[in-house]
Amino acid sequence: MGYKLERLNSPNQRGFTLIELMMTVIILGIVLAIGVPSFSTIISNNRLVDSANEFATALSLARTTAIKEGAGAVIQAPTSAPSTNEWGKGFTVSVWTDTDNDNVVDSGEVGTTVRTFGEFDSTVSLDSTTGVKTLAFLHTGQLNGTSALTFNLCDTRTGETGRQFTLNAIGSFDLKRDYTCP
């Protein structure tokens, strides 16, 4: 019975040991456990910034269109939008011709659609503090009919930093980046 034990670790053997593989999987798990939560925060922040940029673009486009066309322009939220996220469901910029010169957007006075903006991500809401669903800019670029309007842009994170737009009477807006959402 001359059994001879052969050495398992021959110099020609290649590959990883089970211990090396387990250590790699453990290190990968630790890195993912640390990285995934911060990655989801980055995604949420990017959605908020993207939505803020969309609304800022719409405000600027409407004001510019009003001045360029010499007739006025409106931004309208969908009439079916809920009262707590009326602007987050999308909005349309259109040319407005005030045919009866009463500075009120009447039925039939809204003309050519300049651009339609789609609905925001379901985690983001854009709410007017006064419940307004139509913004009208006069041919001079001034906001029609009010001194100032405020819009709050928030996501599903409570107490997190959102954005707040303040649209003033001359038609320009300020963006507050450190607004704390309720």
Number of C-alpha atoms within 10 A of each C-alpha: 3 4 5 6 6 7 7 7 8 8 7 5 8 8 6 8 8 9 9 11 10 11 11 11 12 12 11 11 12 10 11 12 11 10 11 11 10 11 12 11 12 12 11 18 15 12 17 23 15 14 22 24 12 15 21 16 13 20 21 15 19 29 27 19 24 25 18 14 14 16 18 28 35 31 26 20 21 16 11 8 15 13 15 13 19 22 28 27 20 19 24 18 27 23 23 28 24 19 14 10 8 8 15 13 20 13 6 10 14 19 13 12 14 15 14 14 16 12 14 20 15 10 13 22 21 24 22 20 12 10 16 16 17 16 20 27 28 25 22 18 24 19 24 22 13 13 11 15 18 18 20 23 26 27 21 13 14 11 12 14 18 23 22 24 21 16 20 16 17 17 22 15 18 12 16 13 14 11 17 16 17 12
